[in-house]
Amino acid sequence: MTRARITIDRDFTIGEVPRRLFGSFVEHMGRCVYTGIYEPGHATADQRGFRTDVLDLVRELGPTVVRYPGGNFVSGYRWEDGVGPRADRPVRMDGAWHTLESNAFGLHEFADWAREAGVEVMEAINLGTRGVEEARSLVEYANHPGGTHWSDLRRRNGAEDPFGIKLWCLGNELDGPWQIGHKTAHEYGRLAQETAKAMKLVDPSIELVAVGSSNRDMPTFGAWEHTVLTHAYDEVDYISMHAYYQEHDGDVRSFLAEAVDMDGFIDDVIATVDAVRAAGRHRRRVDISFDEWNVWYQHGLDTEDQPHRVADAPWRAHPRLIEDTYSVTDAVVVGTFLHSLLRHGDRVKIANQAQLVNVIAPIRTEEDGPAWRQATFWPFARMARMARGRIMRTAVSSTKVATRRFGDVDEIDVAATWDDDDGRLALFIANRSLESDAEVELDLHGLRATAVRSAEVLTVPSGGDRRTANTLESPDAVGLRPIHGVTLDGGAVRLTLPALSWSALEFDVSPT
Ligand code: AHR
């Protein structure tokens, strides 16, 4: 049996929950847009071609902000191709994903879709093949009320009111040799600085994200952030982080502990950002936008939907690309990534799970067919809804598991929030043990739990195993079920959680 004690003290908090932590990502890649969120002719499509079955699932998932239109795609994208009468929009060759892009869906469609979905738009600009001029034109088009060239074009194209986009990414993964328009840190840092300046001259209220390293293993990681911020610190508000994880060579124990890597990666980026702040005598703090994260089985698979093979395929419109099917194990890991992001909510202010539909996504669809929730849908949906108020520090004393990559790691991984206004404590717990149930005791200081509002767990379903997943044939194999037997004893809480599980609990609490 795994045992753990979680201690939470009313006065030990990390900060307010940044609601943009529960972001997602829609790229013109594979079937995320076409036959994902947009499919005119689908039985559920509205008059604009938006799949309402997908919109319903997106609202249930609850992302707060959605990054668009890429990803690698944006580094060769001309935003002007996607506005104006559809009949006049050109078909282009998207080199990033070797795909024919019809441009039937563009900025206006995404802004309308985002309004329907109830999410904020986070717009990425092309700093691969384009630069300052195109970026400032786009801000003018999107955000200026009218009376100028680009804002009047937007009005003629049917949007009288500006889109009012606050959050902008200054390109994507430009440290990566695979990126169209790959740059050195020095080249990118100068370009980001000048582009940011020009964009803010058009609309000073916008917030800007500079490109950080594509992952922690990039040879330039650390030096890239340092150089870019040395140039652009005063002009930008956030630096980006990207990370994808997968199980390697059957080492499931290390995979289940990958949040240790995410914690360390975030700490490294904070240290680098703050070193630039100190050296440059800057007062303002630059925070983190973790704008691509997820489980992605990209290594070891030699299937034609993986990036290293796409260039061999013929030019096609919206091919199936990286439509990973997620298991119970993946869902538990995704839960721990959300814990890690929340634990760093004092500096990670934006985070986007990549991506939203079909492409390594919590929602899957079939063309002309149904839409369903992957196993990874559940931790995101519960945390996006329940993580409110203050992020609490959690002290965890837990049975350890030995891992090849991270040494001894706590079997139990936790995050918690306390909503003072609503008198509600939310607790999120992963049991990473593959074999043992966990007896968990929650020790509250300065707070007293008076009732259990809800208690749900995601684990291996009966008759299944750790690889069980939701599929077209079996869309509800993995889900949440109630946890029974949660006891409140003089304010202390006790519960038992199954092996390999992720749980979400809510308690009524009052200060003592
Ligand atoms: O999300 C899939 C791809 O992963 C994105 O296009 C790119 O930014 C990253 O490498």
Residues whose N, C-alpha, C, O or C-beta is under 5 A from the ligand:
A	BS01	AHR	G71 N72 F73 E173 A354
